[in-house]
Amino acid sequence: MAQIPLTRHELARCASRLINPCCCEHVHQIKRRADLSGHAKPGEDFAAFCWSFTGGAPILGSGENWVASTPLSETISKERKLRGFKFVGLTITFAWMQAVGIVNDHALGCFRRPS
């Protein structure tokens, strides 16, 4: 896999957080930040990879029931783990899917829910 090098500033920031006793981030999360740039296959668009699971269209939830994970989040989680990502369990992957707009789970009366 092709690694995209981090800037000196980013490396220094990660290093300073490892040394800082007041830092509340988990040490493994800080260390992984330095490796996250190399998980895409050469020439692959990460956005295209993410949206390939839904055909490019967001999934509209029922708006009545809320779940912590779905079979799709399990599939995406497994695929991301194969690519070397860490901290991508089912619940974290589903929350990520909601955050980036792959899943729209807004309540029925919410103004953000498409009509």
WOBEL-V83871 format. One record per pair of residues at least 6 apart in sequence whose C-alpha atoms are under 7 Angstrom apart, sorted by the first residue. I is the first residue (numbers start at 1). J is the second residue. D is the distance in Angstrom with one decimal. If there is no record, write none. Layout:
BEGIN
I:J:D
I:J:D
END
This chain:
BEGIN
1:38:6.3
1:39:6.9
1:41:6.0
1:42:6.5
2:38:5.8
2:42:6.1
3:37:6.2
3:38:4.2
4:37:5.5
4:38:5.9
14:30:6.0
17:23:6.0
18:27:6.6
39:83:5.8
39:84:6.2
40:46:6.4
58:101:6.4
58:102:4.6
58:103:5.5
58:104:6.7
59:102:6.1
59:103:4.7
59:104:6.0
60:103:6.1
60:104:4.9
60:105:6.3
61:103:6.9
61:104:5.8
61:105:4.6
62:105:6.9
63:105:5.7
63:106:5.6
63:107:4.2
63:108:4.9
64:107:6.3
64:108:6.9
68:91:5.4
68:94:6.7
69:90:5.6
69:91:5.3
69:94:5.5
73:90:5.7
73:93:5.8
73:94:5.3
74:90:5.4
77:88:5.7
77:89:6.0
77:90:6.1
77:93:6.0
81:88:7.0
97:103:5.6
98:104:6.2
106:112:6.6
106:113:5.4
107:113:6.9
END
